[in-house]
């Protein structure tokens, strides 16, 4: 299993890295040209594999990387590598390297795979390579400078790879944090092969939604924590590039949801693994940055759309502010503070999980009972005259929903589905009410910034308040549905 941390840096900072005191021996420099192969229907990509043939020191080397995971920039993948006699894959030799792994043998056993393989793109880089010892860990450091090319289209490559040769994976984060003190770095959650496939498919960055978690019924708490937190981090980081480079409001929404899930997960585990205060402060900062941008997106695309007579002037002002807030969110993601947050969180997660004892199933049952009681308590206190009481119930429903989603695999499907469906509906109903509350605050800010548009803004505020008054959430009905809910039964 290959374990490496991938980081991006600006070309103008390469010299800082090449002369950094942590890299105190001369680099070994070599030119690496690799061709990546797949079928026209992308058979290998669809199965989570990448196959390349690369020339190294005059020899052809074929490599297949497959499966594994990415958590906070830490790539863990199966890797099979060996020499071949040509610039084309030798599937027979690859099968021998794979051995008795039936899954990957079946992937290579697809009909006519050998005849359907074709080169899709080329990765051409100059590699500067070092081997370093850091806190008892042996790390291979590689700076790759070059490009990925397909049919005359090119993507520049300027990335740093830290591969663990021996030691503790947390050591990769510690080493990266030392470099970050002197060099602006960003975590990369996609590898060169994935970037090449973006050229092949000619697709933009689609929104990435939360993926279902898999936990064995006998999973330990030490296994559950990195699984849950890693799932939240994937949700956040797989939307990162799209938020920085794109304009789709849904990618920002998904990243914000990822942060909310992460915060809920940390609260869930706080009793057994309290998050360090400095780390929690940075996570709250990230949530604030994304939340500010998302609130303006909702105002523009959803809330104001309810006002049939909303003037173009008001729409233009909201659009201008929404774009500015998205730019601020993107700059936050490009900042050293964000990189430090992700590296520190990844390191803390790896070091904390082995210290935990107990059963994930028992922990989840106790947690769900506590969250359910808190939800009913909040629901009982809802009052039409106190908008904040409905908001608190919505938050409690969200926390219970996220917790059950994290541990869904440990519960019987039917009961869990009913519980999640009810909580999602309650969140949606109370959320529409909250959108209007947020819109009122944003419109007040807009009025202060643009007094010349006070008339249009006041009209919108009045319309939304009337809209809310005419369609109040039925708190009694919500309360009755929550009281009727029963916690799902655990699998045995």
VOFIDO-61057 format. One record per residue (C-alpha): x negated, y, z negated. Coordinates in Angstrom, 3 decimals, always signed. Example, Ala and Ser with C-alpha at 12.3 -4.5 7.8 and 13.67 -1.06 7.14 Angstrom:
2
<r px="-12.300" py="-4.500" pz="-7.800"/>
<r px="-13.670" py="-1.060" pz="-7.140"/>
REM end
This chain:
492
<r px="+0.000" py="+0.000" pz="+0.000"/>
<r px="-1.438" py="+3.352" pz="+1.094"/>
<r px="-0.883" py="+6.221" pz="-1.374"/>
<r px="-1.668" py="+9.744" pz="-0.246"/>
<r px="-0.686" py="+13.346" pz="-0.835"/>
<r px="-0.256" py="+15.522" pz="+2.243"/>
<r px="-0.727" py="+19.290" pz="+2.071"/>
<r px="-0.625" py="+22.129" pz="+4.592"/>
<r px="-2.896" py="+25.149" pz="+4.671"/>
<r px="-3.316" py="+28.112" pz="+6.993"/>
<r px="-6.212" py="+27.878" pz="+9.500"/>
<r px="-7.718" py="+31.059" pz="+8.048"/>
<r px="-8.145" py="+29.210" pz="+4.729"/>
<r px="-10.072" py="+26.277" pz="+6.194"/>
<r px="-13.413" py="+27.885" pz="+5.401"/>
<r px="-12.440" py="+28.174" pz="+1.721"/>
<r px="-11.781" py="+24.461" pz="+1.647"/>
<r px="-14.938" py="+23.511" pz="+3.560"/>
<r px="-17.038" py="+25.377" pz="+0.981"/>
<r px="-14.996" py="+24.569" pz="-2.126"/>
<r px="-17.098" py="+23.486" pz="-5.137"/>
<r px="-14.928" py="+20.386" pz="-5.639"/>
<r px="-16.225" py="+19.158" pz="-2.267"/>
<r px="-19.916" py="+19.397" pz="-3.094"/>
<r px="-21.260" py="+16.985" pz="-0.456"/>
<r px="-21.479" py="+17.529" pz="+3.337"/>
<r px="-18.359" py="+16.453" pz="+5.191"/>
<r px="-18.399" py="+13.587" pz="+7.655"/>
<r px="-16.956" py="+15.008" pz="+10.885"/>
<r px="-15.365" py="+12.938" pz="+13.638"/>
<r px="-12.969" py="+13.445" pz="+16.530"/>
<r px="-9.876" py="+11.227" pz="+16.297"/>
<r px="-7.485" py="+10.691" pz="+19.178"/>
<r px="-4.472" py="+8.473" pz="+18.544"/>
<r px="-1.645" py="+7.374" pz="+20.811"/>
<r px="+1.648" py="+6.483" pz="+19.135"/>
<r px="+3.809" py="+3.761" pz="+20.676"/>
<r px="+7.493" py="+2.897" pz="+20.583"/>
<r px="+10.277" py="+1.724" pz="+22.862"/>
<r px="+12.512" py="+4.126" pz="+24.853"/>
<r px="+15.289" py="+3.544" pz="+22.289"/>
<r px="+12.817" py="+4.177" pz="+19.398"/>
<r px="+13.095" py="+0.691" pz="+17.911"/>
<r px="+10.176" py="+1.157" pz="+15.504"/>
<r px="+11.317" py="+4.582" pz="+14.315"/>
<r px="+14.811" py="+3.266" pz="+13.595"/>
<r px="+13.254" py="+0.626" pz="+11.348"/>
<r px="+11.018" py="+3.097" pz="+9.518"/>
<r px="+7.747" py="+2.090" pz="+11.188"/>
<r px="+5.029" py="+3.883" pz="+13.125"/>
<r px="+2.484" py="+2.226" pz="+15.439"/>
<r px="-0.660" py="+3.857" pz="+16.771"/>
<r px="-3.939" py="+2.968" pz="+18.480"/>
<r px="-6.813" py="+5.303" pz="+17.649"/>
<r px="-10.420" py="+5.500" pz="+18.754"/>
<r px="-12.775" py="+5.606" pz="+15.768"/>
<r px="-16.557" py="+5.600" pz="+16.215"/>
<r px="-16.229" py="+4.101" pz="+19.683"/>
<r px="-13.871" py="+1.309" pz="+18.553"/>
<r px="-10.128" py="+0.953" pz="+19.092"/>
<r px="-8.154" py="+0.499" pz="+15.870"/>
<r px="-4.441" py="-0.261" pz="+15.749"/>
<r px="-2.421" py="+0.703" pz="+12.688"/>
<r px="+1.194" py="+0.156" pz="+11.712"/>
<r px="+2.601" py="+2.046" pz="+8.737"/>
<r px="+6.071" py="+1.129" pz="+7.542"/>
<r px="+8.581" py="+1.377" pz="+4.726"/>
<r px="+7.574" py="+2.961" pz="+1.445"/>
<r px="+8.708" py="+6.323" pz="+0.148"/>
<r px="+7.858" py="+10.008" pz="-0.175"/>
<r px="+8.210" py="+11.753" pz="-3.534"/>
<r px="+7.032" py="+15.313" pz="-4.058"/>
<r px="+4.582" py="+14.982" pz="-1.178"/>
<r px="+3.227" py="+11.617" pz="-2.362"/>
<r px="+3.463" py="+9.190" pz="+0.554"/>
<r px="+3.451" py="+5.481" pz="-0.333"/>
<r px="+3.619" py="+3.176" pz="+2.694"/>
<r px="+2.718" py="-0.324" pz="+3.778"/>
<r px="-0.277" py="-0.216" pz="+6.102"/>
<r px="-1.724" py="-2.887" pz="+8.388"/>
<r px="-4.865" py="-1.993" pz="+10.305"/>
<r px="-7.390" py="-3.843" pz="+12.471"/>
<r px="-9.618" py="-3.525" pz="+15.530"/>
<r px="-8.329" py="-4.227" pz="+19.037"/>
<r px="-10.120" py="-4.438" pz="+22.378"/>
<r px="-8.106" py="-1.816" pz="+24.240"/>
<r px="-6.156" py="+1.419" pz="+23.917"/>
<r px="-2.884" py="-0.542" pz="+23.689"/>
<r px="-1.308" py="-2.461" pz="+20.795"/>
<r px="-1.972" py="-6.157" pz="+20.266"/>
<r px="+1.224" py="-7.357" pz="+18.578"/>
<r px="-0.146" py="-10.856" pz="+17.986"/>
<r px="-3.009" py="-9.505" pz="+15.899"/>
<r px="-0.590" py="-7.243" pz="+14.059"/>
<r px="+1.640" py="-10.185" pz="+13.126"/>
<r px="-1.367" py="-11.985" pz="+11.625"/>
<r px="-2.143" py="-8.927" pz="+9.491"/>
<r px="+1.477" py="-8.737" pz="+8.285"/>
<r px="+1.332" py="-12.357" pz="+7.185"/>
<r px="+4.542" py="-13.755" pz="+5.679"/>
<r px="+6.505" py="-10.507" pz="+5.306"/>
<r px="+9.664" py="-11.673" pz="+7.061"/>
<r px="+11.245" py="-8.241" pz="+7.351"/>
<r px="+8.421" py="-6.621" pz="+9.277"/>
<r px="+7.827" py="-9.766" pz="+11.305"/>
<r px="+11.470" py="-9.612" pz="+12.403"/>
<r px="+11.014" py="-5.954" pz="+13.420"/>
<r px="+8.093" py="-6.987" pz="+15.642"/>
<r px="+10.099" py="-9.981" pz="+16.869"/>
<r px="+12.631" py="-7.843" pz="+18.740"/>
<r px="+13.293" py="-9.162" pz="+22.290"/>
<r px="+10.742" py="-7.980" pz="+24.882"/>
<r px="+9.156" py="-5.560" pz="+22.415"/>
<r px="+5.709" py="-6.024" pz="+23.955"/>
<r px="+6.961" py="-5.114" pz="+27.442"/>
<r px="+9.065" py="-2.178" pz="+26.268"/>
<r px="+6.351" py="-0.380" pz="+24.309"/>
<r px="+5.131" py="+2.901" pz="+25.785"/>
<r px="+2.950" py="+5.782" pz="+24.548"/>
<r px="+5.168" py="+8.633" pz="+23.331"/>
<r px="+2.743" py="+11.263" pz="+22.053"/>
<r px="-0.904" py="+11.877" pz="+21.234"/>
<r px="-2.429" py="+13.170" pz="+18.007"/>
<r px="-5.841" py="+14.755" pz="+18.606"/>
<r px="-7.675" py="+16.110" pz="+15.551"/>
<r px="-11.129" py="+16.889" pz="+14.276"/>
<r px="-11.413" py="+15.307" pz="+10.827"/>
<r px="-13.637" py="+16.600" pz="+8.032"/>
<r px="-13.858" py="+13.867" pz="+5.420"/>
<r px="-15.211" py="+13.594" pz="+1.888"/>
<r px="-15.098" py="+11.022" pz="-0.910"/>
<r px="-14.856" py="+12.533" pz="-4.368"/>
<r px="-14.633" py="+11.336" pz="-7.943"/>
<r px="-12.136" py="+13.260" pz="-10.049"/>
<r px="-11.182" py="+12.371" pz="-13.633"/>
<r px="-11.974" py="+8.720" pz="-13.023"/>
<r px="-10.121" py="+8.564" pz="-9.701"/>
<r px="-11.747" py="+7.933" pz="-6.324"/>
<r px="-10.105" py="+10.137" pz="-3.698"/>
<r px="-10.689" py="+10.399" pz="+0.033"/>
<r px="-10.213" py="+14.012" pz="+1.144"/>
<r px="-9.579" py="+14.702" pz="+4.832"/>
<r px="-8.981" py="+18.005" pz="+6.616"/>
<r px="-7.394" py="+17.446" pz="+10.043"/>
<r px="-7.499" py="+20.288" pz="+12.583"/>
<r px="-5.965" py="+19.817" pz="+16.019"/>
<r px="-2.610" py="+19.213" pz="+17.678"/>
<r px="+0.170" py="+16.758" pz="+18.535"/>
<r px="+1.032" py="+16.647" pz="+22.244"/>
<r px="+3.854" py="+15.256" pz="+24.349"/>
<r px="+4.297" py="+16.142" pz="+28.014"/>
<r px="+2.345" py="+19.418" pz="+27.680"/>
<r px="+4.258" py="+20.470" pz="+24.566"/>
<r px="+2.031" py="+20.918" pz="+21.519"/>
<r px="+2.384" py="+21.252" pz="+17.761"/>
<r px="-0.604" py="+22.538" pz="+15.832"/>
<r px="-2.010" py="+20.384" pz="+13.030"/>
<r px="-3.856" py="+21.893" pz="+10.080"/>
<r px="-3.350" py="+19.616" pz="+7.121"/>
<r px="-5.136" py="+18.176" pz="+4.148"/>
<r px="-4.747" py="+14.533" pz="+3.116"/>
<r px="-5.702" py="+13.243" pz="-0.311"/>
<r px="-5.738" py="+9.442" pz="-0.261"/>
<r px="-6.086" py="+7.465" pz="-3.464"/>
<r px="-8.763" py="+4.819" pz="-3.050"/>
<r px="-8.923" py="+3.845" pz="-6.704"/>
<r px="-7.242" py="+5.119" pz="-9.864"/>
<r px="-4.004" py="+6.779" pz="-10.945"/>
<r px="-1.670" py="+8.408" pz="-8.358"/>
<r px="-1.141" py="+11.289" pz="-10.809"/>
<r px="-4.798" py="+12.112" pz="-10.178"/>
<r px="-3.893" py="+13.254" pz="-6.656"/>
<r px="-1.589" py="+15.905" pz="-8.099"/>
<r px="-4.232" py="+17.014" pz="-10.598"/>
<r px="-6.838" py="+17.382" pz="-7.852"/>
<r px="-4.394" py="+19.293" pz="-5.619"/>
<r px="-3.539" py="+21.663" pz="-8.489"/>
<r px="-7.258" py="+22.445" pz="-8.873"/>
<r px="-7.478" py="+23.311" pz="-5.174"/>
<r px="-4.301" py="+25.391" pz="-5.423"/>
<r px="-6.038" py="+27.689" pz="-7.905"/>
<r px="-8.218" py="+28.938" pz="-5.028"/>
<r px="-6.410" py="+28.052" pz="-1.786"/>
<r px="-2.736" py="+28.615" pz="-0.838"/>
<r px="-1.310" py="+25.152" pz="-0.118"/>
<r px="+2.077" py="+23.693" pz="+0.731"/>
<r px="+3.265" py="+20.147" pz="+0.239"/>
<r px="+4.087" py="+18.247" pz="+3.439"/>
<r px="+6.821" py="+15.634" pz="+3.225"/>
<r px="+6.548" py="+14.478" pz="+6.821"/>
<r px="+3.513" py="+12.892" pz="+8.430"/>
<r px="+1.995" py="+13.382" pz="+11.875"/>
<r px="+4.012" py="+10.525" pz="+13.338"/>
<r px="+7.285" py="+12.068" pz="+12.165"/>
<r px="+6.255" py="+15.428" pz="+13.597"/>
<r px="+5.477" py="+13.732" pz="+16.899"/>
<r px="+8.890" py="+12.107" pz="+16.960"/>
<r px="+10.443" py="+15.561" pz="+16.569"/>
<r px="+8.875" py="+16.398" pz="+19.939"/>
<r px="+10.207" py="+13.162" pz="+21.418"/>
<r px="+13.753" py="+13.636" pz="+20.216"/>
<r px="+13.760" py="+17.398" pz="+20.804"/>
<r px="+15.992" py="+17.918" pz="+17.799"/>
<r px="+15.968" py="+20.657" pz="+15.233"/>
<r px="+15.937" py="+20.146" pz="+11.498"/>
<r px="+19.331" py="+18.731" pz="+10.566"/>
<r px="+20.681" py="+19.150" pz="+7.025"/>
<r px="+19.554" py="+16.306" pz="+4.769"/>
<r px="+22.162" py="+15.097" pz="+2.288"/>
<r px="+21.725" py="+13.134" pz="-0.914"/>
<r px="+21.083" py="+9.457" pz="-0.316"/>
<r px="+22.601" py="+6.625" pz="-2.347"/>
<r px="+20.326" py="+5.281" pz="-5.066"/>
<r px="+19.486" py="+1.619" pz="-5.495"/>
<r px="+18.888" py="+0.262" pz="-8.994"/>
<r px="+18.880" py="-3.371" pz="-10.090"/>
<r px="+21.352" py="-4.183" pz="-12.857"/>
<r px="+18.438" py="-5.140" pz="-15.102"/>
<r px="+16.375" py="-2.044" pz="-14.243"/>
<r px="+14.416" py="-0.468" pz="-17.066"/>
<r px="+14.595" py="+3.174" pz="-18.054"/>
<r px="+10.973" py="+3.478" pz="-16.917"/>
<r px="+12.125" py="+2.449" pz="-13.428"/>
<r px="+15.271" py="+4.576" pz="-13.457"/>
<r px="+13.651" py="+7.948" pz="-14.209"/>
<r px="+11.323" py="+8.109" pz="-11.157"/>
<r px="+14.050" py="+6.616" pz="-8.963"/>
<r px="+16.592" py="+9.284" pz="-9.943"/>
<r px="+14.194" py="+12.234" pz="-10.000"/>
<r px="+12.537" py="+11.059" pz="-6.796"/>
<r px="+15.937" py="+10.938" pz="-5.089"/>
<r px="+16.608" py="+14.547" pz="-6.155"/>
<r px="+13.181" py="+15.671" pz="-4.960"/>
<r px="+13.736" py="+14.023" pz="-1.587"/>
<r px="+17.049" py="+15.886" pz="-1.278"/>
<r px="+15.280" py="+19.182" pz="-1.983"/>
<r px="+12.143" py="+18.702" pz="+0.073"/>
<r px="+13.716" py="+17.176" pz="+3.181"/>
<r px="+15.606" py="+20.467" pz="+3.651"/>
<r px="+12.600" py="+22.670" pz="+2.928"/>
<r px="+11.262" py="+23.133" pz="+6.495"/>
<r px="+14.757" py="+23.786" pz="+7.851"/>
<r px="+15.348" py="+26.542" pz="+5.294"/>
<r px="+11.985" py="+28.152" pz="+6.102"/>
<r px="+12.195" py="+27.857" pz="+9.901"/>
<r px="+15.910" py="+27.645" pz="+10.675"/>
<r px="+19.176" py="+29.519" pz="+10.149"/>
<r px="+21.738" py="+26.791" pz="+9.422"/>
<r px="+23.548" py="+27.699" pz="+6.169"/>
<r px="+24.152" py="+24.006" pz="+5.483"/>
<r px="+20.427" py="+23.273" pz="+5.047"/>
<r px="+20.196" py="+25.971" pz="+2.379"/>
<r px="+23.353" py="+24.601" pz="+0.750"/>
<r px="+21.926" py="+21.070" pz="+0.681"/>
<r px="+18.647" py="+22.240" pz="-0.810"/>
<r px="+20.515" py="+24.143" pz="-3.510"/>
<r px="+22.623" py="+21.061" pz="-4.256"/>
<r px="+19.370" py="+19.105" pz="-4.541"/>
<r px="+18.106" py="+21.546" pz="-7.176"/>
<r px="+21.407" py="+21.314" pz="-9.055"/>
<r px="+21.174" py="+17.522" pz="-9.025"/>
<r px="+17.598" py="+17.741" pz="-10.281"/>
<r px="+18.601" py="+20.035" pz="-13.146"/>
<r px="+21.453" py="+17.684" pz="-14.058"/>
<r px="+19.091" py="+14.712" pz="-13.978"/>
<r px="+16.591" py="+16.442" pz="-16.248"/>
<r px="+19.380" py="+17.264" pz="-18.722"/>
<r px="+20.533" py="+13.658" pz="-18.518"/>
<r px="+17.074" py="+12.339" pz="-19.444"/>
<r px="+16.264" py="+15.153" pz="-21.907"/>
<r px="+16.884" py="+12.966" pz="-24.950"/>
<r px="+14.205" py="+10.451" pz="-23.933"/>
<r px="+11.976" py="+12.592" pz="-21.679"/>
<r px="+12.290" py="+16.330" pz="-22.411"/>
<r px="+11.123" py="+18.496" pz="-19.534"/>
<r px="+8.232" py="+20.836" pz="-20.473"/>
<r px="+9.555" py="+24.417" pz="-20.929"/>
<r px="+7.203" py="+25.963" pz="-18.321"/>
<r px="+8.299" py="+23.389" pz="-15.749"/>
<r px="+11.975" py="+23.971" pz="-16.572"/>
<r px="+11.443" py="+27.723" pz="-16.167"/>
<r px="+10.062" py="+27.222" pz="-12.659"/>
<r px="+12.958" py="+24.928" pz="-11.712"/>
<r px="+15.415" py="+27.572" pz="-12.946"/>
<r px="+13.542" py="+30.174" pz="-10.873"/>
<r px="+13.918" py="+28.021" pz="-7.759"/>
<r px="+17.621" py="+27.560" pz="-8.437"/>
<r px="+18.060" py="+31.320" pz="-8.782"/>
<r px="+16.260" py="+32.007" pz="-5.494"/>
<r px="+18.362" py="+29.518" pz="-3.544"/>
<r px="+21.567" py="+30.403" pz="-5.393"/>
<r px="+21.347" py="+34.089" pz="-4.507"/>
<r px="+21.045" py="+33.263" pz="-0.814"/>
<r px="+23.764" py="+30.622" pz="-0.898"/>
<r px="+26.257" py="+32.936" pz="-2.634"/>
<r px="+25.977" py="+35.420" pz="+0.232"/>
<r px="+26.350" py="+32.631" pz="+2.807"/>
<r px="+29.592" py="+31.532" pz="+1.122"/>
<r px="+30.871" py="+35.127" pz="+0.991"/>
<r px="+30.154" py="+35.605" pz="+4.679"/>
<r px="+31.252" py="+32.265" pz="+6.116"/>
<r px="+34.060" py="+31.258" pz="+3.785"/>
<r px="+35.420" py="+33.880" pz="+1.417"/>
<r px="+35.621" py="+36.852" pz="+3.800"/>
<r px="+37.085" py="+34.606" pz="+6.502"/>
<r px="+40.257" py="+34.452" pz="+4.389"/>
<r px="+40.776" py="+38.148" pz="+5.045"/>
<r px="+42.306" py="+38.313" pz="+8.497"/>
<r px="+41.883" py="+42.075" pz="+8.589"/>
<r px="+38.285" py="+42.137" pz="+7.301"/>
<r px="+36.579" py="+44.968" pz="+9.169"/>
<r px="+33.598" py="+44.272" pz="+11.377"/>
<r px="+31.754" py="+46.874" pz="+9.334"/>
<r px="+32.070" py="+44.738" pz="+6.181"/>
<r px="+31.100" py="+41.555" pz="+8.029"/>
<r px="+27.985" py="+43.279" pz="+9.367"/>
<r px="+26.937" py="+44.482" pz="+5.894"/>
<r px="+27.411" py="+41.005" pz="+4.414"/>
<r px="+25.487" py="+39.422" pz="+7.305"/>
<r px="+22.582" py="+41.822" pz="+6.820"/>
<r px="+22.370" py="+41.011" pz="+3.110"/>
<r px="+22.764" py="+37.259" pz="+3.692"/>
<r px="+19.835" py="+37.275" pz="+6.119"/>
<r px="+17.705" py="+39.255" pz="+3.686"/>
<r px="+18.480" py="+36.834" pz="+0.845"/>
<r px="+17.676" py="+33.819" pz="+3.048"/>
<r px="+14.345" py="+35.416" pz="+3.943"/>
<r px="+13.614" py="+35.882" pz="+0.234"/>
<r px="+14.473" py="+32.219" pz="-0.387"/>
<r px="+12.167" py="+31.145" pz="+2.452"/>
<r px="+9.335" py="+33.250" pz="+1.041"/>
<r px="+9.848" py="+31.593" pz="-2.345"/>
<r px="+9.398" py="+28.184" pz="-0.693"/>
<r px="+6.187" py="+29.382" pz="+0.945"/>
<r px="+4.783" py="+30.662" pz="-2.340"/>
<r px="+2.069" py="+29.008" pz="-4.486"/>
<r px="+4.582" py="+28.964" pz="-7.353"/>
<r px="+6.829" py="+26.573" pz="-5.434"/>
<r px="+3.904" py="+24.318" pz="-4.494"/>
<r px="+2.682" py="+24.296" pz="-8.093"/>
<r px="+6.205" py="+23.428" pz="-9.273"/>
<r px="+6.465" py="+20.431" pz="-6.950"/>
<r px="+2.958" py="+19.158" pz="-7.738"/>
<r px="+3.453" py="+19.580" pz="-11.487"/>
<r px="+6.869" py="+17.917" pz="-11.421"/>
<r px="+5.525" py="+14.977" pz="-9.428"/>
<r px="+2.645" py="+14.534" pz="-11.856"/>
<r px="+4.878" py="+14.816" pz="-14.944"/>
<r px="+7.293" py="+12.260" pz="-13.521"/>
<r px="+4.535" py="+9.713" pz="-12.850"/>
<r px="+2.983" py="+10.136" pz="-16.283"/>
<r px="+6.268" py="+10.189" pz="-18.232"/>
<r px="+8.075" py="+7.173" pz="-16.756"/>
<r px="+5.707" py="+4.471" pz="-18.137"/>
<r px="+6.224" py="+5.815" pz="-21.675"/>
<r px="+9.967" py="+5.069" pz="-21.654"/>
<r px="+11.515" py="+1.976" pz="-23.199"/>
<r px="+14.924" py="+0.408" pz="-22.930"/>
<r px="+17.543" py="-0.572" pz="-20.406"/>
<r px="+18.794" py="+1.769" pz="-17.684"/>
<r px="+22.242" py="+0.160" pz="-17.929"/>
<r px="+22.590" py="+0.821" pz="-21.639"/>
<r px="+21.271" py="+4.363" pz="-21.256"/>
<r px="+23.724" py="+5.092" pz="-18.451"/>
<r px="+26.715" py="+3.758" pz="-20.441"/>
<r px="+25.852" py="+5.891" pz="-23.450"/>
<r px="+25.270" py="+8.935" pz="-21.232"/>
<r px="+28.538" py="+8.505" pz="-19.332"/>
<r px="+30.510" py="+8.156" pz="-22.569"/>
<r px="+28.965" py="+11.369" pz="-23.885"/>
<r px="+29.572" py="+13.266" pz="-20.614"/>
<r px="+33.154" py="+12.028" pz="-20.347"/>
<r px="+33.954" py="+13.210" pz="-23.879"/>
<r px="+32.394" py="+16.596" pz="-23.111"/>
<r px="+34.471" py="+16.859" pz="-19.931"/>
<r px="+37.749" py="+16.126" pz="-21.732"/>
<r px="+36.814" py="+18.632" pz="-24.452"/>
<r px="+36.202" py="+21.323" pz="-21.822"/>
<r px="+39.431" py="+20.459" pz="-20.008"/>
<r px="+41.446" py="+20.770" pz="-23.207"/>
<r px="+40.110" py="+24.302" pz="-23.675"/>
<r px="+40.992" py="+25.535" pz="-20.175"/>
<r px="+43.134" py="+28.644" pz="-20.241"/>
<r px="+44.637" py="+30.669" pz="-17.368"/>
<r px="+43.683" py="+33.864" pz="-19.182"/>
<r px="+40.028" py="+32.827" pz="-19.561"/>
<r px="+38.439" py="+32.201" pz="-16.139"/>
<r px="+35.165" py="+31.137" pz="-17.775"/>
<r px="+36.923" py="+28.147" pz="-19.374"/>
<r px="+37.752" py="+26.694" pz="-15.939"/>
<r px="+34.182" py="+27.286" pz="-14.811"/>
<r px="+32.841" py="+25.392" pz="-17.830"/>
<r px="+35.144" py="+22.468" pz="-16.991"/>
<r px="+33.859" py="+22.498" pz="-13.425"/>
<r px="+30.262" py="+22.322" pz="-14.666"/>
<r px="+31.134" py="+19.427" pz="-16.977"/>
<r px="+32.807" py="+17.587" pz="-14.084"/>
<r px="+29.769" py="+18.156" pz="-11.910"/>
<r px="+27.373" py="+16.792" pz="-14.541"/>
<r px="+29.478" py="+13.656" pz="-15.053"/>
<r px="+29.793" py="+13.164" pz="-11.301"/>
<r px="+26.065" py="+13.492" pz="-10.664"/>
<r px="+25.262" py="+11.126" pz="-13.537"/>
<r px="+27.570" py="+8.431" pz="-12.166"/>
<r px="+26.150" py="+8.922" pz="-8.667"/>
<r px="+22.654" py="+8.398" pz="-10.081"/>
<r px="+23.685" py="+5.136" pz="-11.761"/>
<r px="+26.403" py="+4.085" pz="-9.313"/>
<r px="+24.662" py="+0.780" pz="-8.517"/>
<r px="+25.074" py="-0.298" pz="-12.155"/>
<r px="+28.897" py="-0.010" pz="-12.094"/>
<r px="+31.717" py="-1.825" pz="-10.357"/>
<r px="+32.538" py="-0.161" pz="-7.081"/>
<r px="+36.314" py="+0.292" pz="-7.438"/>
<r px="+36.280" py="+2.062" pz="-10.803"/>
<r px="+33.248" py="+4.162" pz="-9.902"/>
<r px="+34.835" py="+5.242" pz="-6.616"/>
<r px="+38.047" py="+6.377" pz="-8.341"/>
<r px="+36.133" py="+8.283" pz="-10.994"/>
<r px="+33.879" py="+10.043" pz="-8.460"/>
<r px="+36.787" py="+10.881" pz="-6.155"/>
<r px="+38.743" py="+12.509" pz="-8.979"/>
<r px="+35.775" py="+14.552" pz="-10.208"/>
<r px="+34.944" py="+15.699" pz="-6.665"/>
<r px="+38.530" py="+16.900" pz="-6.205"/>
<r px="+38.469" py="+18.765" pz="-9.539"/>
<r px="+35.171" py="+20.389" pz="-8.610"/>
<r px="+36.590" py="+21.493" pz="-5.284"/>
<r px="+39.752" py="+23.009" pz="-6.774"/>
<r px="+37.962" py="+24.875" pz="-9.539"/>
<r px="+35.156" py="+25.811" pz="-7.139"/>
<r px="+37.504" py="+27.745" pz="-4.844"/>
<r px="+38.503" py="+29.805" pz="-7.862"/>
<r px="+34.838" py="+30.385" pz="-8.715"/>
<r px="+34.032" py="+31.482" pz="-5.146"/>
<r px="+36.405" py="+34.415" pz="-5.553"/>
<r px="+34.815" py="+35.344" pz="-8.899"/>
<r px="+31.365" py="+35.339" pz="-7.259"/>
<r px="+32.700" py="+37.287" pz="-4.274"/>
<r px="+33.998" py="+40.000" pz="-6.594"/>
<r px="+30.500" py="+40.411" pz="-8.082"/>
<r px="+28.814" py="+40.503" pz="-4.661"/>
<r px="+31.280" py="+43.023" pz="-3.271"/>
<r px="+30.626" py="+45.290" pz="-6.250"/>
<r px="+26.893" py="+45.089" pz="-5.460"/>
<r px="+27.635" py="+45.881" pz="-1.812"/>
<r px="+29.718" py="+48.914" pz="-2.796"/>
<r px="+26.843" py="+50.294" pz="-4.887"/>
<r px="+24.377" py="+49.828" pz="-2.037"/>
<r px="+26.691" py="+51.195" pz="+0.688"/>
<r px="+29.005" py="+53.839" pz="-0.802"/>
<r px="+29.940" py="+54.996" pz="+2.708"/>
<r px="+31.783" py="+51.670" pz="+3.156"/>
<r px="+33.639" py="+51.832" pz="-0.168"/>
<r px="+37.072" py="+51.810" pz="+1.500"/>
<r px="+36.521" py="+48.554" pz="+3.422"/>
<r px="+34.945" py="+46.905" pz="+0.397"/>
<r px="+37.739" py="+47.946" pz="-1.954"/>
<r px="+40.310" py="+46.574" pz="+0.477"/>
<r px="+38.494" py="+43.231" pz="+0.539"/>
<r px="+38.264" py="+43.096" pz="-3.247"/>
<r px="+41.976" py="+43.798" pz="-3.623"/>
<r px="+42.887" py="+41.203" pz="-1.003"/>
<r px="+40.810" py="+38.488" pz="-2.664"/>
<r px="+42.192" py="+39.217" pz="-6.124"/>
<r px="+45.727" py="+39.017" pz="-4.728"/>
<r px="+44.829" py="+35.804" pz="-2.869"/>
<r px="+43.560" py="+34.272" pz="-6.110"/>
<r px="+46.632" py="+35.367" pz="-8.066"/>
<r px="+48.935" py="+33.831" pz="-5.454"/>
<r px="+47.087" py="+30.492" pz="-5.429"/>
<r px="+45.967" py="+29.774" pz="-8.992"/>
<r px="+44.455" py="+26.429" pz="-9.821"/>
<r px="+46.980" py="+24.177" pz="-11.572"/>
<r px="+45.046" py="+23.703" pz="-14.801"/>
<r px="+47.718" py="+21.512" pz="-16.380"/>
<r px="+47.639" py="+19.109" pz="-13.427"/>
<r px="+43.824" py="+19.010" pz="-13.498"/>
<r px="+43.888" py="+18.343" pz="-17.223"/>
<r px="+46.393" py="+15.489" pz="-16.784"/>
<r px="+44.267" py="+13.858" pz="-14.075"/>
<r px="+41.145" py="+14.045" pz="-16.212"/>
<r px="+42.968" py="+12.583" pz="-19.211"/>
<r px="+44.134" py="+9.681" pz="-17.043"/>
<r px="+40.568" py="+8.873" pz="-15.961"/>
<r px="+38.871" py="+5.793" pz="-17.323"/>
<r px="+35.142" py="+5.210" pz="-17.240"/>
<r px="+34.178" py="+2.522" pz="-14.696"/>
<r px="+33.077" py="-0.876" pz="-15.937"/>
<r px="+29.397" py="-1.817" pz="-15.779"/>
<r px="+28.239" py="-4.712" pz="-13.640"/>
<r px="+27.051" py="-7.755" pz="-15.592"/>
REM end
